[in-house]
Amino acid sequence: MKRVLWVLAGLVVVAALVLLLLSSDNGRAPETLPTVTVTRGDIVDRALAVGTIEPRVELSVKSQVAGVVRRLFVDAGDYE
């Protein structure tokens, strides 16, 4: 039982030393970050892209049954 206590005490001491070494600043001055003053204004975000959009996979959608659509129960743009 005494041996377990000594091992645990040793682990606590080693953990404390590791934390002490990792938390020290090694004598360096604290790093200063650049700052700016806050001003009110409008947010403007613009993007310009030139090119074509190409699908990864092109599918052909075909009906398995021939017929006439008599009623359409959704509007263009409906989702769900």
C-alpha positions in Angstrom: 0.0 0.0 0.0 2.9 2.4 0.8 4.4 1.7 -2.6 1.2 2.8 -4.4 1.1 6.0 -2.4 4.8 6.7 -3.2 4.1 6.1 -6.9 1.0 8.4 -6.9 3.0 11.1 -5.0 5.8 10.9 -7.6 3.3 11.2 -10.5 1.7 14.2 -8.9 5.2 15.8 -8.5 6.1 15.1 -12.1 2.8 16.4 -13.4 3.2 19.6 -11.4 6.7 20.1 -12.8 5.5 19.6 -16.4 2.7 22.1 -15.9 5.1 24.6 -14.4 7.5 24.3 -17.3 4.8 24.5 -19.9 3.1 27.5 -18.3 6.3 29.6 -17.9 7.0 32.4 -20.4 10.7 31.6 -20.6 11.6 35.3 -20.0 10.1 36.5 -23.2 8.1 39.7 -23.4 4.4 39.2 -24.1 3.5 39.4 -27.7 1.5 42.5 -28.7 -1.2 42.1 -31.3 -2.1 44.9 -33.7 -5.3 46.7 -32.9 -7.7 49.0 -34.8 -10.4 51.4 -33.8 -14.0 50.5 -34.4 -16.0 52.6 -36.8 -19.6 52.4 -38.1 -20.2 51.9 -41.7 -21.9 49.8 -44.4 -20.8 46.3 -45.1 -20.1 45.9 -48.8 -19.2 42.5 -50.2 -18.9 41.9 -53.9 -17.7 38.9 -55.9 -17.1 38.5 -59.5 -16.7 35.1 -61.2 -16.3 34.3 -64.8 -16.7 30.8 -66.2 -19.1 28.0 -66.6 -20.7 25.7 -64.1 -20.4 22.1 -65.1 -22.1 19.2 -63.2 -20.0 16.3 -61.9 -22.6 13.8 -63.1 -25.2 14.5 -65.8 -28.5 12.5 -65.4 -31.3 12.0 -67.7 -34.7 12.0 -66.0 -37.4 10.1 -67.8 -40.9 9.0 -66.9 -41.6 5.3 -66.9 -45.3 5.8 -67.7 -46.6 7.8 -70.6 -49.6 10.2 -70.0 -50.8 13.7 -69.5 -50.4 15.8 -66.3 -53.9 17.1 -65.5 -53.1 18.8 -62.2 -50.0 20.1 -60.5 -50.1 20.2 -56.7 -47.1 22.4 -56.1 -45.9 25.8 -57.3 -42.5 26.6 -58.8 -40.0 26.9 -56.0 -41.9 25.0 -53.4 -39.8 22.7 -51.2 -40.9 20.0 -48.8 
